[in-house]
Protein backbone atom coordinates (compact mmCIF):
# COMPACT_ATOMS: atom_id res chain seq x y z
CA UNK A 1 0.00 0.00 0.00
CA UNK A 2 1.30 3.46 -0.86
CA UNK A 3 -0.10 6.63 0.66
CA UNK A 4 0.81 10.13 -0.49
CA UNK A 5 0.69 13.47 1.25
CA UNK A 6 1.51 17.11 0.60
CA UNK A 7 1.44 20.60 1.99
CA UNK A 8 -1.07 23.30 1.09
CA UNK A 9 1.07 24.88 -1.65
CA UNK A 10 2.04 21.44 -3.03
CA UNK A 11 5.71 22.39 -2.75
CA UNK A 12 6.42 19.53 -0.35
CA UNK A 13 5.24 16.02 -1.09
CA UNK A 14 5.87 12.71 0.60
CA UNK A 15 4.98 9.06 0.29
CA UNK A 16 4.52 6.24 2.73
CA UNK A 17 5.36 2.78 1.40
CA UNK A 18 4.08 0.70 4.31
CA UNK A 19 1.12 0.53 6.66
CA UNK A 20 0.36 3.41 8.96
CA UNK A 21 0.36 2.59 12.64
CA UNK A 22 -1.72 3.84 15.52
CA UNK A 23 -3.59 7.06 14.85
CA UNK A 24 -4.72 9.47 17.56
CA UNK A 25 -6.12 12.90 18.22
CA UNK A 26 -3.87 15.08 20.37
CA UNK A 27 -5.26 17.97 22.44
CA UNK A 28 -2.01 19.20 24.04
CA UNK A 29 -1.34 22.93 23.90
CA UNK A 30 1.65 22.46 21.58
CA UNK A 31 -0.41 20.58 18.98
CA UNK A 32 -3.22 23.10 19.28
CA UNK A 33 -0.84 26.00 18.72
CA UNK A 34 0.92 24.21 15.86
CA UNK A 35 -2.28 23.27 14.05
CA UNK A 36 -4.33 26.35 14.88
CA UNK A 37 -7.16 23.99 15.79
CA UNK A 38 -8.69 22.29 18.82
CA UNK A 39 -6.85 19.06 18.09
CA UNK A 40 -4.41 17.40 15.73
CA UNK A 41 -4.88 14.03 14.06
CA UNK A 42 -1.67 12.10 13.50
CA UNK A 43 -0.54 8.57 12.69
CA UNK A 44 2.68 6.71 13.29
CA UNK A 45 4.77 5.55 10.35
CA UNK A 46 7.91 3.41 10.29
CA UNK A 47 10.78 5.74 9.45
CA UNK A 48 11.98 3.30 6.78
CA UNK A 49 8.58 3.52 5.01
CA UNK A 50 8.51 7.33 4.81
CA UNK A 51 10.25 9.52 2.25
CA UNK A 52 10.03 13.10 1.02
CA UNK A 53 9.48 13.05 -2.75
CA UNK A 54 9.69 16.80 -3.53
CA UNK A 55 10.38 20.01 -1.70
CA UNK A 56 12.75 18.80 0.98
CA UNK A 57 14.54 22.14 0.63
CA UNK A 58 11.30 23.86 1.77
CA UNK A 59 11.13 21.99 5.07
CA UNK A 60 11.36 23.96 8.26
CA UNK A 61 12.03 22.32 11.62
CA UNK A 62 11.08 23.50 15.07
CA UNK A 63 12.37 21.71 18.20
CA UNK A 64 9.21 21.74 20.32
CA UNK A 65 10.75 19.50 23.00
CA UNK A 66 13.94 17.56 23.67
CA UNK A 67 12.33 14.48 22.11
CA UNK A 68 10.66 15.83 18.96
CA UNK A 69 11.00 18.47 16.33
CA UNK A 70 8.07 19.53 14.20
CA UNK A 71 8.43 19.62 10.44
CA UNK A 72 6.49 22.13 8.33
CA UNK A 73 6.53 23.73 4.89
CA UNK A 74 8.46 27.01 5.17
CA UNK A 75 6.51 28.46 2.23
CA UNK A 76 2.86 27.79 3.18
CA UNK A 77 3.23 26.81 6.85
CA UNK A 78 1.53 23.40 6.62
CA UNK A 79 2.18 21.14 9.58
CA UNK A 80 3.57 17.94 8.09
CA UNK A 81 5.25 15.64 10.59
CA UNK A 82 6.70 15.24 14.04
CA UNK A 83 10.19 13.80 13.91
CA UNK A 84 12.03 12.19 16.82
CA UNK A 85 15.32 13.88 17.66
CA UNK A 86 16.79 10.46 18.50
CA UNK A 87 17.74 8.71 15.23
CA UNK A 88 17.31 5.34 16.98
CA UNK A 89 13.54 5.89 17.23
CA UNK A 90 12.05 3.95 14.34
CA UNK A 91 8.78 5.89 13.91
CA UNK A 92 7.78 9.31 12.69
CA UNK A 93 4.33 10.87 13.07
CA UNK A 94 2.49 12.19 10.05
CA UNK A 95 -0.22 14.80 10.37
CA UNK A 96 -3.33 13.18 8.93
CA UNK A 97 -4.66 16.44 7.52
CA UNK A 98 -1.82 16.43 4.97
CA UNK A 99 -2.65 12.98 3.57
CA UNK A 100 -3.88 12.95 -0.03
CA UNK A 101 -5.04 9.32 0.09
CA UNK A 102 -7.07 7.23 2.50
CA UNK A 103 -4.50 5.88 4.96
CA UNK A 104 -6.59 2.86 5.91
CA UNK A 105 -6.51 3.80 9.61
CA UNK A 106 -8.66 6.08 11.76
CA UNK A 107 -7.80 7.76 15.04
CA UNK A 108 -8.65 5.38 17.85
CA UNK A 109 -8.28 7.64 20.90
CA UNK A 110 -7.81 11.14 22.26
CA UNK A 111 -4.69 12.07 24.24
CA UNK A 112 -3.89 15.02 26.51
CA UNK A 113 -7.57 15.78 27.02
CA UNK A 114 -6.57 17.29 30.38
CA UNK A 115 -5.31 20.30 28.43
CA UNK A 116 -7.92 20.40 25.66
CA UNK A 117 -9.33 23.71 24.45
CA UNK A 118 -12.12 24.71 26.85
CA UNK A 119 -14.37 25.68 23.94
CA UNK A 120 -14.13 22.27 22.23
CA UNK A 121 -16.66 19.54 23.01
CA UNK A 122 -15.69 15.93 22.33
CA UNK A 123 -18.78 14.11 21.13
CA UNK A 124 -17.39 10.78 19.94
CA UNK A 125 -17.08 7.57 21.94
CA UNK A 126 -13.31 7.10 21.50
CA UNK A 127 -11.23 6.51 24.65
CA UNK A 128 -10.00 9.72 26.24
CA UNK A 129 -6.68 9.90 28.11
CA UNK A 130 -5.59 12.77 30.33
CA UNK A 131 -2.01 12.45 29.09
CA UNK A 132 -0.03 10.45 26.56
CA UNK A 133 -0.51 6.71 26.20
CA UNK A 134 2.23 4.19 25.66
C-alpha positions in Angstrom: 0.0 0.0 0.0 1.3 3.5 -0.9 -0.1 6.6 0.7 0.8 10.1 -0.5 0.7 13.5 1.3 1.5 17.1 0.6 1.4 20.6 2.0 -1.1 23.3 1.1 1.1 24.9 -1.6 2.0 21.4 -3.0 5.7 22.4 -2.8 6.4 19.5 -0.3 5.2 16.0 -1.1 5.9 12.7 0.6 5.0 9.1 0.3 4.5 6.2 2.7 5.4 2.8 1.4 4.1 0.7 4.3 1.1 0.5 6.7 0.4 3.4 9.0 0.4 2.6 12.6 -1.7 3.8 15.5 -3.6 7.1 14.8 -4.7 9.5 17.6 -6.1 12.9 18.2 -3.9 15.1 20.4 -5.3 18.0 22.4 -2.0 19.2 24.0 -1.3 22.9 23.9 1.7 22.5 21.6 -0.4 20.6 19.0 -3.2 23.1 19.3 -0.8 26.0 18.7 0.9 24.2 15.9 -2.3 23.3 14.0 -4.3 26.3 14.9 -7.2 24.0 15.8 -8.7 22.3 18.8 -6.8 19.1 18.1 -4.4 17.4 15.7 -4.9 14.0 14.1 -1.7 12.1 13.5 -0.5 8.6 12.7 2.7 6.7 13.3 4.8 5.5 10.4 7.9 3.4 10.3 10.8 5.7 9.4 12.0 3.3 6.8 8.6 3.5 5.0 8.5 7.3 4.8 10.3 9.5 2.3 10.0 13.1 1.0 9.5 13.1 -2.8 9.7 16.8 -3.5 10.4 20.0 -1.7 12.7 18.8 1.0 14.5 22.1 0.6 11.3 23.9 1.8 11.1 22.0 5.1 11.4 24.0 8.3 12.0 22.3 11.6 11.1 23.5 15.1 12.4 21.7 18.2 9.2 21.7 20.3 10.7 19.5 23.0 13.9 17.6 23.7 12.3 14.5 22.1 10.7 15.8 19.0 11.0 18.5 16.3 8.1 19.5 14.2 8.4 19.6 10.4 6.5 22.1 8.3 6.5 23.7 4.9 8.5 27.0 5.2 6.5 28.5 2.2 2.9 27.8 3.2 3.2 26.8 6.9 1.5 23.4 6.6 2.2 21.1 9.6 3.6 17.9 8.1 5.2 15.6 10.6 6.7 15.2 14.0 10.2 13.8 13.9 12.0 12.2 16.8 15.3 13.9 17.7 16.8 10.5 18.5 17.7 8.7 15.2 17.3 5.3 17.0 13.5 5.9 17.2 12.1 4.0 14.3 8.8 5.9 13.9 7.8 9.3 12.7 4.3 10.9 13.1 2.5 12.2 10.0 -0.2 14.8 10.4 -3.3 13.2 8.9 -4.7 16.4 7.5 -1.8 16.4 5.0 -2.6 13.0 3.6 -3.9 13.0 0.0 -5.0 9.3 0.1 -7.1 7.2 2.5 -4.5 5.9 5.0 -6.6 2.9 5.9 -6.5 3.8 9.6 -8.7 6.1 11.8 -7.8 7.8 15.0 -8.6 5.4 17.8 -8.3 7.6 20.9 -7.8 11.1 22.3 -4.7 12.1 24.2 -3.9 15.0 26.5 -7.6 15.8 27.0 -6.6 17.3 30.4 -5.3 20.3 28.4 -7.9 20.4 25.7 -9.3 23.7 24.4 -12.1 24.7 26.8 -14.4 25.7 23.9 -14.1 22.3 22.2 -16.7 19.5 23.0 -15.7 15.9 22.3 -18.8 14.1 21.1 -17.4 10.8 19.9 -17.1 7.6 21.9 -13.3 7.1 21.5 -11.2 6.5 24.7 -10.0 9.7 26.2 -6.7 9.9 28.1 -5.6 12.8 30.3 -2.0 12.5 29.1 0.0 10.5 26.6 -0.5 6.7 26.2 2.2 4.2 25.7 
